[in-house]
Amino acid sequence: MEIINAKFETSAGNIFQIKQTNIPEIALVGKSNVGKSTLINYITNRSSLAKTSKEPGKTRLVNYFDINNGQFYFVDLPGYGFAKVSLKEKERWSYLIEGYFQKTSSLVMVFVLIDSRRMPSEEDVLMVEYLYSHNIPFSILATKADKINRAQMCISKTIIASTLGVGVENVVLISSLKKIGREDILNVIERAIVV
């Protein structure tokens, strides 16, 4: 599949603003600073479509990106596990993420992003268990693969897969710097949106 154009459409700051669409939605979840916004920019070939930051916690809303004039949406969800915000703010983000999953009727795939250099966190495990228990299709994307060598990539995929209870073949290594994984992700998207 090819992404011809992409644009930011809107944000939802509470569950009442979550869009109801009849367009396939692909949501991105993961810890703060795992690279969700960078991934959107990489996949769409737009350097600043989604705002990125070295500071964790940049995404605090549910952000909708229209891909190919309504072929599908990327939906960037708030990151979880960011220590430098109040408990109340963490709860708001959690409520917003769960609210999105409960309210949307067009979700076809969730990309769960994990830093390839790290063990999946407790929050990552809980997210995958939530997706399993609600029969929501998902794929695991291991980000920042440029920061590890080839041998470490194999080890990382094995650790992530076993921790999250998925097959090693279901973990896709990603690096926007080294241009790794884009075609694999586009293939997953194409299969998901034609179902």
Backbone as JSON Lines, residues from 0, in Angstrom:
{"i":0,"aa":"M","n":[0.84,-1.19,0.0],"ca":[0.0,0.0,0.0],"c":[0.88,1.23,0.0]}
{"i":1,"aa":"E","n":[0.33,2.34,-0.44],"ca":[1.07,3.58,-0.52],"c":[0.31,4.69,0.21]}
{"i":2,"aa":"I","n":[1.05,5.49,0.96],"ca":[0.43,6.65,1.6],"c":[0.74,7.88,0.75]}
{"i":3,"aa":"I","n":[-0.3,8.44,0.18],"ca":[-0.15,9.56,-0.74],"c":[-0.25,10.89,0.0]}
{"i":4,"aa":"N","n":[-1.18,10.99,0.91],"ca":[-1.28,12.22,1.71],"c":[-1.76,11.91,3.12]}
{"i":5,"aa":"A","n":[-1.44,12.82,4.0],"ca":[-1.78,12.65,5.41],"c":[-1.91,14.02,6.03]}
{"i":6,"aa":"K","n":[-2.91,14.18,6.9],"ca":[-3.09,15.47,7.57],"c":[-3.67,15.26,8.95]}
{"i":7,"aa":"F","n":[-3.27,16.15,9.86],"ca":[-3.88,16.17,11.18],"c":[-5.31,16.64,11.03]}
{"i":8,"aa":"E","n":[-6.25,15.95,11.71],"ca":[-7.65,16.35,11.59],"c":[-8.18,17.01,12.86]}
{"i":9,"aa":"T","n":[-8.09,16.3,13.98],"ca":[-8.67,16.87,15.21],"c":[-8.11,16.15,16.43]}
{"i":10,"aa":"S","n":[-8.38,16.71,17.6],"ca":[-7.98,16.09,18.87],"c":[-9.2,15.95,19.76]}
{"i":11,"aa":"A","n":[-9.16,14.96,20.64],"ca":[-10.2,14.79,21.66],"c":[-9.52,14.88,23.02]}
{"i":12,"aa":"G","n":[-10.02,15.79,23.86],"ca":[-9.45,15.97,25.19],"c":[-10.24,15.26,26.27]}
{"i":13,"aa":"N","n":[-11.43,14.76,25.9],"ca":[-12.24,13.97,26.84],"c":[-13.06,12.97,26.04]}
{"i":14,"aa":"I","n":[-13.68,12.04,26.73],"ca":[-14.35,10.93,26.01],"c":[-15.55,11.41,25.19]}
{"i":15,"aa":"F","n":[-16.1,12.57,25.54],"ca":[-17.26,13.08,24.79],"c":[-16.85,13.62,23.42]}
{"i":16,"aa":"Q","n":[-15.56,13.91,23.25],"ca":[-15.06,14.42,21.97],"c":[-14.54,13.33,21.06]}
{"i":17,"aa":"I","n":[-14.55,12.08,21.51],"ca":[-14.04,10.98,20.69],"c":[-14.93,10.82,19.47]}
{"i":18,"aa":"K","n":[-14.28,10.78,18.29],"ca":[-15.01,10.74,17.02],"c":[-15.73,9.4,16.83]}
{"i":19,"aa":"Q","n":[-16.88,9.47,16.21],"ca":[-17.55,8.28,15.72],"c":[-17.48,8.33,14.2]}
{"i":20,"aa":"T","n":[-16.7,7.43,13.62],"ca":[-16.49,7.46,12.17],"c":[-16.87,6.11,11.59]}
{"i":21,"aa":"N","n":[-16.95,6.07,10.28],"ca":[-17.11,4.77,9.6],"c":[-15.86,4.48,8.78]}
{"i":22,"aa":"I","n":[-14.76,5.12,9.17],"ca":[-13.47,4.94,8.51],"c":[-12.59,4.07,9.41]}
{"i":23,"aa":"P","n":[-11.87,3.08,8.85],"ca":[-11.01,2.24,9.69],"c":[-10.02,3.07,10.49]}
{"i":24,"aa":"E","n":[-9.85,2.7,11.76],"ca":[-8.93,3.42,12.64],"c":[-7.82,2.48,13.11]}
{"i":25,"aa":"I","n":[-6.6,2.98,13.07],"ca":[-5.45,2.26,13.59],"c":[-4.88,3.1,14.73]}
{"i":26,"aa":"A","n":[-4.98,2.57,15.93],"ca":[-4.56,3.31,17.12],"c":[-3.13,2.94,17.5]}
{"i":27,"aa":"L","n":[-2.43,3.92,18.07],"ca":[-1.07,3.71,18.55],"c":[-1.03,3.94,20.05]}
{"i":28,"aa":"V","n":[-0.53,2.94,20.78],"ca":[-0.4,3.04,22.24],"c":[1.02,2.67,22.65]}
{"i":29,"aa":"G","n":[1.4,3.15,23.82],"ca":[2.72,2.81,24.35],"c":[3.11,3.79,25.44]}
{"i":30,"aa":"K","n":[4.21,3.49,26.08],"ca":[4.71,4.37,27.13],"c":[5.06,5.73,26.55]}
{"i":31,"aa":"S","n":[5.05,6.73,27.4],"ca":[5.47,8.06,27.0],"c":[6.89,8.0,26.45]}
{"i":32,"aa":"N","n":[7.1,8.69,25.33],"ca":[8.42,8.81,24.69],"c":[8.89,7.52,24.01]}
{"i":33,"aa":"V","n":[7.95,6.61,23.71],"ca":[8.35,5.37,23.03],"c":[8.48,5.59,21.52]}
{"i":34,"aa":"G","n":[7.89,6.69,21.01],"ca":[8.06,7.0,19.59],"c":[6.79,6.92,18.75]}
{"i":35,"aa":"K","n":[5.62,7.11,19.35],"ca":[4.37,7.03,18.58],"c":[4.3,8.12,17.51]}
{"i":36,"aa":"S","n":[4.59,9.36,17.9],"ca":[4.53,10.47,16.94],"c":[5.6,10.32,15.87]}
{"i":37,"aa":"T","n":[6.79,9.88,16.25],"ca":[7.86,9.63,15.28],"c":[7.44,8.57,14.29]}
{"i":38,"aa":"L","n":[6.76,7.52,14.77],"ca":[6.29,6.46,13.88],"c":[5.3,7.0,12.85]}
{"i":39,"aa":"I","n":[4.36,7.82,13.3],"ca":[3.39,8.4,12.35],"c":[4.12,9.2,11.28]}
{"i":40,"aa":"N","n":[5.08,10.01,11.68],"ca":[5.84,10.8,10.71],"c":[6.62,9.9,9.75]}
{"i":41,"aa":"Y","n":[7.2,8.82,10.26],"ca":[7.97,7.88,9.44],"c":[7.08,7.17,8.42]}
{"i":42,"aa":"I","n":[5.96,6.64,8.88],"ca":[5.09,5.86,8.0],"c":[4.47,6.75,6.91]}
{"i":43,"aa":"T","n":[4.17,8.0,7.27],"ca":[3.52,8.91,6.31],"c":[4.52,9.71,5.49]}
{"i":44,"aa":"N","n":[5.82,9.56,5.79],"ca":[6.86,10.35,5.1],"c":[6.67,11.85,5.28]}
{"i":45,"aa":"R","n":[6.16,12.24,6.45],"ca":[6.0,13.66,6.77],"c":[6.82,13.94,8.03]}
{"i":46,"aa":"S","n":[7.78,14.84,7.94],"ca":[8.72,15.02,9.05],"c":[8.08,15.66,10.28]}
{"i":47,"aa":"S","n":[7.0,16.4,10.1],"ca":[6.43,17.1,11.27],"c":[4.91,17.03,11.31]}
{"i":48,"aa":"L","n":[4.34,15.95,10.77],"ca":[2.88,15.79,10.83],"c":[2.43,15.67,12.29]}
{"i":49,"aa":"A","n":[3.07,14.76,13.02],"ca":[2.77,14.59,14.45],"c":[3.9,15.25,15.23]}
{"i":50,"aa":"K","n":[3.54,16.02,16.24],"ca":[4.55,16.75,17.02],"c":[5.34,15.78,17.88]}
{"i":51,"aa":"T","n":[6.67,15.85,17.76],"ca":[7.54,14.99,18.55],"c":[8.3,15.84,19.56]}
{"i":52,"aa":"S","n":[8.81,15.18,20.58],"ca":[9.56,15.89,21.61],"c":[10.48,14.91,22.32]}
{"i":53,"aa":"K","n":[11.62,15.41,22.76],"ca":[12.5,14.57,23.58],"c":[11.92,14.41,24.99]}
{"i":54,"aa":"E","n":[11.02,15.32,25.36],"ca":[10.38,15.26,26.67],"c":[9.2,14.29,26.62]}
{"i":55,"aa":"P","n":[9.14,13.3,27.51],"ca":[7.99,12.38,27.55],"c":[6.7,13.14,27.86]}
{"i":56,"aa":"G","n":[5.58,12.54,27.46],"ca":[4.28,13.1,27.82],"c":[3.8,14.18,26.88]}
{"i":57,"aa":"K","n":[4.35,14.25,25.66],"ca":[3.94,15.28,24.7],"c":[2.49,15.07,24.26]}
{"i":58,"aa":"T","n":[2.13,13.81,23.99],"ca":[0.77,13.52,23.54],"c":[-0.13,13.35,24.76]}
{"i":59,"aa":"R","n":[-1.04,14.31,24.94],"ca":[-1.95,14.27,26.09],"c":[-3.4,14.17,25.66]}
{"i":60,"aa":"L","n":[-3.62,14.11,24.34],"ca":[-4.96,14.05,23.77],"c":[-5.05,12.83,22.87]}
{"i":61,"aa":"V","n":[-6.26,12.53,22.4],"ca":[-6.44,11.55,21.34],"c":[-6.38,12.33,20.03]}
{"i":62,"aa":"N","n":[-5.32,12.09,19.24],"ca":[-5.11,12.86,18.02],"c":[-5.43,12.01,16.79]}
{"i":63,"aa":"Y","n":[-6.24,12.58,15.9],"ca":[-6.68,11.88,14.68],"c":[-5.93,12.42,13.46]}
{"i":64,"aa":"F","n":[-5.36,11.5,12.66],"ca":[-4.68,11.87,11.43],"c":[-5.38,11.16,10.26]}
{"i":65,"aa":"D","n":[-5.86,11.95,9.32],"ca":[-6.55,11.43,8.14],"c":[-5.5,10.99,7.12]}
{"i":66,"aa":"I","n":[-5.57,9.73,6.72],"ca":[-4.61,9.18,5.77],"c":[-5.31,8.87,4.44]}
{"i":67,"aa":"N","n":[-4.73,9.37,3.36],"ca":[-5.24,9.14,2.0],"c":[-6.69,9.56,1.84]}
{"i":68,"aa":"N","n":[-7.01,10.75,2.35],"ca":[-8.36,11.32,2.19],"c":[-9.45,10.37,2.63]}
{"i":69,"aa":"G","n":[-9.3,9.85,3.85],"ca":[-10.37,9.03,4.42],"c":[-10.22,7.54,4.19]}
{"i":70,"aa":"Q","n":[-9.05,7.07,3.74],"ca":[-8.86,5.62,3.62],"c":[-8.8,4.99,5.0]}
{"i":71,"aa":"F","n":[-8.08,5.66,5.91],"ca":[-8.07,5.24,7.31],"c":[-7.54,6.39,8.16]}
{"i":72,"aa":"Y","n":[-7.7,6.25,9.49],"ca":[-7.13,7.19,10.45],"c":[-6.01,6.52,11.23]}
{"i":73,"aa":"F","n":[-4.94,7.28,11.48],"ca":[-4.05,6.96,12.59],"c":[-4.62,7.7,13.79]}
{"i":74,"aa":"V","n":[-4.72,7.01,14.92],"ca":[-5.21,7.63,16.15],"c":[-4.11,7.48,17.2]}
{"i":75,"aa":"D","n":[-3.49,8.62,17.52],"ca":[-2.37,8.65,18.46],"c":[-2.94,8.88,19.86]}
{"i":76,"aa":"L","n":[-2.79,7.86,20.72],"ca":[-3.34,7.93,22.08],"c":[-2.28,8.44,23.06]}
{"i":77,"aa":"P","n":[-2.71,9.03,24.18],"ca":[-1.73,9.52,25.17],"c":[-0.81,8.39,25.63]}
{"i":78,"aa":"G","n":[0.45,8.74,25.88],"ca":[1.38,7.75,26.41],"c":[1.06,7.44,27.86]}
{"i":79,"aa":"Y","n":[1.44,6.26,28.29],"ca":[1.22,5.91,29.7],"c":[2.57,5.71,30.38]}
{"i":80,"aa":"G","n":[2.55,5.69,31.71],"ca":[3.76,5.4,32.47],"c":[4.7,6.58,32.65]}
{"i":81,"aa":"F","n":[4.23,7.81,32.39],"ca":[5.09,8.99,32.54],"c":[5.09,9.43,34.0]}
{"i":82,"aa":"A","n":[6.25,9.4,34.63],"ca":[6.34,9.63,36.08],"c":[6.14,11.09,36.48]}
{"i":83,"aa":"K","n":[6.45,12.04,35.6],"ca":[6.5,13.44,36.01],"c":[5.19,14.19,35.83]}
{"i":84,"aa":"V","n":[4.1,13.49,35.93],"ca":[2.8,14.17,35.95],"c":[2.05,13.7,37.19]}
{"i":85,"aa":"S","n":[1.05,14.46,37.57],"ca":[0.29,14.14,38.77],"c":[-0.51,12.85,38.58]}
{"i":86,"aa":"L","n":[-0.86,12.24,39.69],"ca":[-1.7,11.05,39.65],"c":[-3.02,11.36,38.96]}
{"i":87,"aa":"K","n":[-3.56,12.54,39.21],"ca":[-4.83,12.94,38.58],"c":[-4.69,12.99,37.07]}
{"i":88,"aa":"E","n":[-3.57,13.53,36.58],"ca":[-3.35,13.6,35.13],"c":[-3.16,12.21,34.54]}
{"i":89,"aa":"K","n":[-2.43,11.34,35.24],"ca":[-2.28,9.95,34.79],"c":[-3.63,9.26,34.67]}
{"i":90,"aa":"E","n":[-4.48,9.48,35.68],"ca":[-5.81,8.87,35.67],"c":[-6.64,9.4,34.52]}
{"i":91,"aa":"R","n":[-6.49,10.7,34.22],"ca":[-7.24,11.3,33.1],"c":[-6.81,10.66,31.78]}
{"i":92,"aa":"W","n":[-5.49,10.47,31.59],"ca":[-5.0,9.85,30.37],"c":[-5.52,8.42,30.25]}
{"i":93,"aa":"S","n":[-5.45,7.68,31.37],"ca":[-5.92,6.3,31.38],"c":[-7.4,6.22,31.03]}
{"i":94,"aa":"Y","n":[-8.18,7.11,31.62],"ca":[-9.62,7.17,31.37],"c":[-9.89,7.49,29.89]}
{"i":95,"aa":"L","n":[-9.07,8.38,29.33],"ca":[-9.22,8.77,27.94],"c":[-8.88,7.61,27.0]}
{"i":96,"aa":"I","n":[-7.8,6.89,27.3],"ca":[-7.42,5.74,26.47],"c":[-8.5,4.67,26.51]}
{"i":97,"aa":"E","n":[-8.95,4.31,27.73],"ca":[-9.98,3.27,27.84],"c":[-11.29,3.76,27.22]}
{"i":98,"aa":"G","n":[-11.59,5.04,27.39],"ca":[-12.79,5.6,26.78],"c":[-12.76,5.5,25.27]}
{"i":99,"aa":"Y","n":[-11.59,5.72,24.7],"ca":[-11.46,5.58,23.24],"c":[-11.78,4.15,22.82]}
{"i":100,"aa":"F","n":[-11.17,3.18,23.5],"ca":[-11.4,1.78,23.13],"c":[-12.87,1.39,23.26]}
{"i":101,"aa":"Q","n":[-13.53,1.92,24.28],"ca":[-14.93,1.56,24.51],"c":[-15.88,2.26,23.54]}
{"i":102,"aa":"K","n":[-15.54,3.49,23.13],"ca":[-16.48,4.28,22.33],"c":[-16.31,4.11,20.83]}
{"i":103,"aa":"T","n":[-15.09,3.85,20.37],"ca":[-14.9,3.78,18.93],"c":[-15.52,2.5,18.37]}
{"i":104,"aa":"S","n":[-16.1,2.62,17.19],"ca":[-16.68,1.44,16.54],"c":[-15.93,1.1,15.26]}
{"i":105,"aa":"S","n":[-14.86,1.84,14.96],"ca":[-14.16,1.66,13.68],"c":[-12.73,1.17,13.85]}
{"i":106,"aa":"L","n":[-12.36,0.76,15.06],"ca":[-11.0,0.32,15.32],"c":[-10.72,-1.02,14.65]}
{"i":107,"aa":"V","n":[-9.68,-1.09,13.83],"ca":[-9.35,-2.35,13.14],"c":[-7.99,-2.9,13.57]}
{"i":108,"aa":"M","n":[-7.16,-2.07,14.21],"ca":[-5.83,-2.52,14.61],"c":[-5.26,-1.56,15.65]}
{"i":109,"aa":"V","n":[-4.53,-2.13,16.61],"ca":[-3.78,-1.33,17.57],"c":[-2.31,-1.69,17.42]}
{"i":110,"aa":"F","n":[-1.48,-0.67,17.25],"ca":[-0.03,-0.86,17.3],"c":[0.43,-0.56,18.72]}
{"i":111,"aa":"V","n":[0.97,-1.58,19.38],"ca":[1.52,-1.41,20.72],"c":[3.02,-1.21,20.56]}
{"i":112,"aa":"L","n":[3.51,-0.02,20.9],"ca":[4.91,0.31,20.71],"c":[5.7,0.03,21.99]}
{"i":113,"aa":"I","n":[6.81,-0.67,21.82],"ca":[7.7,-1.02,22.92],"c":[9.11,-0.58,22.52]}
{"i":114,"aa":"D","n":[9.84,0.04,23.42],"ca":[11.23,0.41,23.15],"c":[12.05,-0.88,23.05]}
{"i":115,"aa":"S","n":[12.7,-1.08,21.9],"ca":[13.43,-2.33,21.66],"c":[14.59,-2.54,22.63]}
{"i":116,"aa":"R","n":[15.02,-1.49,23.32],"ca":[16.14,-1.6,24.27],"c":[15.69,-1.98,25.67]}
{"i":117,"aa":"R","n":[14.38,-2.03,25.89],"ca":[13.85,-2.21,27.25],"c":[12.96,-3.45,27.33]}
{"i":118,"aa":"M","n":[12.85,-3.97,28.53],"ca":[11.85,-5.0,28.81],"c":[10.48,-4.34,28.76]}
{"i":119,"aa":"P","n":[9.46,-5.01,28.25],"ca":[8.1,-4.45,28.35],"c":[7.76,-4.16,29.81]}
{"i":120,"aa":"S","n":[7.11,-3.03,30.04],"ca":[6.76,-2.62,31.39],"c":[5.48,-3.32,31.84]}
{"i":121,"aa":"E","n":[5.17,-3.14,33.11],"ca":[3.91,-3.69,33.64],"c":[2.72,-3.1,32.89]}
{"i":122,"aa":"E","n":[2.82,-1.78,32.57],"ca":[1.73,-1.14,31.81],"c":[1.58,-1.74,30.42]}
{"i":123,"aa":"D","n":[2.72,-2.09,29.77],"ca":[2.68,-2.73,28.45],"c":[1.97,-4.08,28.54]}
{"i":124,"aa":"V","n":[2.32,-4.85,29.56],"ca":[1.7,-6.17,29.76],"c":[0.19,-6.01,29.97]}
{"i":125,"aa":"L","n":[-0.2,-5.05,30.81],"ca":[-1.63,-4.82,31.07],"c":[-2.36,-4.38,29.8]}
{"i":126,"aa":"M","n":[-1.7,-3.56,28.98],"ca":[-2.32,-3.12,27.74],"c":[-2.59,-4.31,26.81]}
{"i":127,"aa":"V","n":[-1.6,-5.18,26.66],"ca":[-1.76,-6.34,25.79],"c":[-2.84,-7.28,26.34]}
{"i":128,"aa":"E","n":[-2.86,-7.46,27.66],"ca":[-3.92,-8.29,28.27],"c":[-5.29,-7.68,28.02]}
{"i":129,"aa":"Y","n":[-5.39,-6.36,28.09],"ca":[-6.66,-5.67,27.82],"c":[-7.1,-5.93,26.38]}
{"i":130,"aa":"L","n":[-6.16,-5.8,25.45],"ca":[-6.5,-6.0,24.03],"c":[-6.92,-7.44,23.77]}
{"i":131,"aa":"Y","n":[-6.18,-8.4,24.37],"ca":[-6.56,-9.82,24.25],"c":[-7.98,-10.04,24.78]}
{"i":132,"aa":"S","n":[-8.24,-9.52,25.98],"ca":[-9.52,-9.8,26.65],"c":[-10.71,-9.17,25.93]}
{"i":133,"aa":"H","n":[-10.44,-8.1,25.15],"ca":[-11.52,-7.44,24.41],"c":[-11.51,-7.8,22.92]}
{"i":134,"aa":"N","n":[-10.71,-8.82,22.57],"ca":[-10.62,-9.29,21.18],"c":[-10.32,-8.16,20.19]}
{"i":135,"aa":"I","n":[-9.4,-7.27,20.57],"ca":[-8.99,-6.18,19.71],"c":[-7.69,-6.59,19.0]}
{"i":136,"aa":"P","n":[-7.68,-6.61,17.66],"ca":[-6.46,-7.01,16.95],"c":[-5.31,-6.04,17.24]}
{"i":137,"aa":"F","n":[-4.11,-6.58,17.41],"ca":[-2.97,-5.71,17.68],"c":[-1.69,-6.3,17.1]}
{"i":138,"aa":"S","n":[-0.71,-5.44,16.91],"ca":[0.64,-5.84,16.51],"c":[1.62,-5.12,17.44]}
{"i":139,"aa":"I","n":[2.75,-5.77,17.7],"ca":[3.78,-5.19,18.55],"c":[4.86,-4.58,17.66]}
{"i":140,"aa":"L","n":[5.16,-3.31,17.89],"ca":[6.22,-2.63,17.14],"c":[7.34,-2.29,18.13]}
{"i":141,"aa":"A","n":[8.53,-2.79,17.86],"ca":[9.7,-2.54,18.71],"c":[10.46,-1.35,18.12]}
{"i":142,"aa":"T","n":[10.37,-0.2,18.79],"ca":[10.92,1.04,18.25],"c":[12.4,1.22,18.61]}
{"i":143,"aa":"K","n":[13.01,2.23,17.97],"ca":[14.39,2.64,18.27],"c":[15.39,1.52,18.0]}
{"i":144,"aa":"A","n":[15.11,0.72,16.96],"ca":[15.97,-0.42,16.62],"c":[17.34,0.02,16.13]}
{"i":145,"aa":"D","n":[17.48,1.29,15.75],"ca":[18.79,1.79,15.32],"c":[19.78,1.86,16.48]}
{"i":146,"aa":"K","n":[19.27,1.79,17.71],"ca":[20.14,1.94,18.88],"c":[20.69,0.61,19.39]}
{"i":147,"aa":"I","n":[20.35,-0.48,18.7],"ca":[20.89,-1.8,19.08],"c":[21.47,-2.49,17.84]}
{"i":148,"aa":"N","n":[22.38,-3.46,18.06],"ca":[22.97,-4.15,16.91],"c":[22.11,-5.34,16.49]}
{"i":149,"aa":"R","n":[22.52,-6.0,15.4],"ca":[21.7,-7.07,14.83],"c":[21.46,-8.22,15.81]}
{"i":150,"aa":"A","n":[22.49,-8.6,16.54],"ca":[22.33,-9.69,17.52],"c":[21.36,-9.29,18.62]}
{"i":151,"aa":"Q","n":[21.47,-8.04,19.07],"ca":[20.56,-7.55,20.11],"c":[19.12,-7.47,19.59]}
{"i":152,"aa":"M","n":[18.95,-7.22,18.29],"ca":[17.6,-7.18,17.71],"c":[16.89,-8.52,17.9]}
{"i":153,"aa":"C","n":[17.6,-9.61,17.63],"ca":[17.0,-10.95,17.78],"c":[16.64,-11.21,19.24]}
{"i":154,"aa":"I","n":[17.56,-10.85,20.15],"ca":[17.31,-11.05,21.57],"c":[16.12,-10.21,22.02]}
{"i":155,"aa":"S","n":[16.09,-8.95,21.57],"ca":[15.01,-8.04,21.95],"c":[13.65,-8.58,21.5]}
{"i":156,"aa":"K","n":[13.57,-9.04,20.26],"ca":[12.3,-9.58,19.76],"c":[11.84,-10.78,20.6]}
{"i":157,"aa":"T","n":[12.79,-11.64,20.97],"ca":[12.46,-12.84,21.77],"c":[11.96,-12.45,23.15]}
{"i":158,"aa":"I","n":[12.64,-11.5,23.79],"ca":[12.24,-11.07,25.13],"c":[10.86,-10.4,25.1]}
{"i":159,"aa":"I","n":[10.67,-9.5,24.15],"ca":[9.38,-8.8,24.05],"c":[8.26,-9.8,23.79]}
{"i":160,"aa":"A","n":[8.49,-10.72,22.85],"ca":[7.46,-11.71,22.5],"c":[7.09,-12.59,23.7]}
{"i":161,"aa":"S","n":[8.11,-13.09,24.41],"ca":[7.8,-13.99,25.52],"c":[7.14,-13.24,26.68]}
{"i":162,"aa":"T","n":[7.56,-12.0,26.94],"ca":[6.97,-11.22,28.03],"c":[5.51,-10.9,27.75]}
{"i":163,"aa":"L","n":[5.19,-10.63,26.48],"ca":[3.83,-10.22,26.13],"c":[2.96,-11.39,25.66]}
{"i":164,"aa":"G","n":[3.54,-12.58,25.55],"ca":[2.76,-13.75,25.17],"c":[2.34,-13.76,23.71]}
{"i":165,"aa":"V","n":[3.24,-13.28,22.84],"ca":[2.97,-13.3,21.4],"c":[4.1,-14.05,20.7]}
{"i":166,"aa":"G","n":[3.89,-14.39,19.44],"ca":[4.95,-15.04,18.66],"c":[6.02,-14.03,18.26]}
{"i":167,"aa":"V","n":[7.25,-14.51,18.12],"ca":[8.36,-13.63,17.72],"c":[8.06,-12.97,16.37]}
{"i":168,"aa":"E","n":[7.37,-13.7,15.5],"ca":[7.04,-13.14,14.17],"c":[6.03,-12.0,14.26]}
{"i":169,"aa":"N","n":[5.39,-11.83,15.42],"ca":[4.43,-10.74,15.61],"c":[5.07,-9.48,16.17]}
{"i":170,"aa":"V","n":[6.39,-9.48,16.33],"ca":[7.12,-8.3,16.8],"c":[7.88,-7.72,15.62]}
{"i":171,"aa":"V","n":[7.55,-6.48,15.25],"ca":[8.18,-5.82,14.1],"c":[9.16,-4.77,14.61]}
{"i":172,"aa":"L","n":[10.42,-4.88,14.21],"ca":[11.43,-3.9,14.58],"c":[11.28,-2.65,13.71]}
{"i":173,"aa":"I","n":[11.4,-1.48,14.34],"ca":[11.18,-0.21,13.66],"c":[12.34,0.75,13.95]}
{"i":174,"aa":"S","n":[12.77,1.44,12.91],"ca":[13.69,2.56,13.09],"c":[13.47,3.55,11.96]}
{"i":175,"aa":"S","n":[13.08,4.77,12.31],"ca":[12.92,5.8,11.29],"c":[14.29,6.27,10.79]}
{"i":176,"aa":"L","n":[15.31,6.22,11.66],"ca":[16.65,6.66,11.26],"c":[17.27,5.71,10.25]}
{"i":177,"aa":"K","n":[17.15,4.4,10.51],"ca":[17.75,3.41,9.61],"c":[16.76,2.87,8.59]}
{"i":178,"aa":"K","n":[15.55,3.46,8.58],"ca":[14.52,3.05,7.6],"c":[14.22,1.56,7.69]}
{"i":179,"aa":"I","n":[13.99,1.1,8.9],"ca":[13.67,-0.31,9.15],"c":[12.18,-0.44,9.46]}
{"i":180,"aa":"G","n":[11.52,-1.41,8.84],"ca":[10.18,-1.8,9.24],"c":[9.01,-1.13,8.55]}
{"i":181,"aa":"R","n":[9.24,-0.1,7.74],"ca":[8.11,0.64,7.16],"c":[7.22,-0.25,6.28]}
{"i":182,"aa":"E","n":[7.83,-1.03,5.4],"ca":[7.04,-1.89,4.5],"c":[6.26,-2.94,5.29]}
{"i":183,"aa":"D","n":[6.88,-3.47,6.35],"ca":[6.17,-4.46,7.19],"c":[4.92,-3.83,7.81]}
{"i":184,"aa":"I","n":[5.05,-2.6,8.3],"ca":[3.9,-1.93,8.91],"c":[2.83,-1.64,7.87]}
{"i":185,"aa":"L","n":[3.24,-1.16,6.71],"ca":[2.26,-0.87,5.65],"c":[1.5,-2.13,5.24]}
{"i":186,"aa":"N","n":[2.18,-3.28,5.24],"ca":[1.51,-4.55,4.92],"c":[0.48,-4.91,5.99]}
{"i":187,"aa":"V","n":[0.83,-4.69,7.27],"ca":[-0.12,-4.95,8.37],"c":[-1.33,-4.04,8.22]}
{"i":188,"aa":"I","n":[-1.1,-2.76,7.92],"ca":[-2.19,-1.8,7.75],"c":[-3.1,-2.22,6.61]}
{"i":189,"aa":"E","n":[-2.49,-2.6,5.5],"ca":[-3.29,-2.97,4.32],"c":[-4.2,-4.15,4.62]}
{"i":190,"aa":"R","n":[-3.65,-5.16,5.32],"ca":[-4.48,-6.32,5.69],"c":[-5.59,-5.92,6.64]}
{"i":191,"aa":"A","n":[-5.29,-5.0,7.57],"ca":[-6.27,-4.62,8.59],"c":[-7.42,-3.82,8.01]}
{"i":192,"aa":"I","n":[-7.15,-2.92,7.07],"ca":[-8.22,-2.02,6.61],"c":[-9.09,-2.64,5.53]}
{"i":193,"aa":"V","n":[-8.69,-3.79,4.97],"ca":[-9.52,-4.42,3.95],"c":[-10.4,-5.51,4.53]}
{"i":194,"aa":"V","n":[-10.25,-5.79,5.81],"ca":[-11.07,-6.85,6.44],"c":[-12.54,-6.49,6.38]}
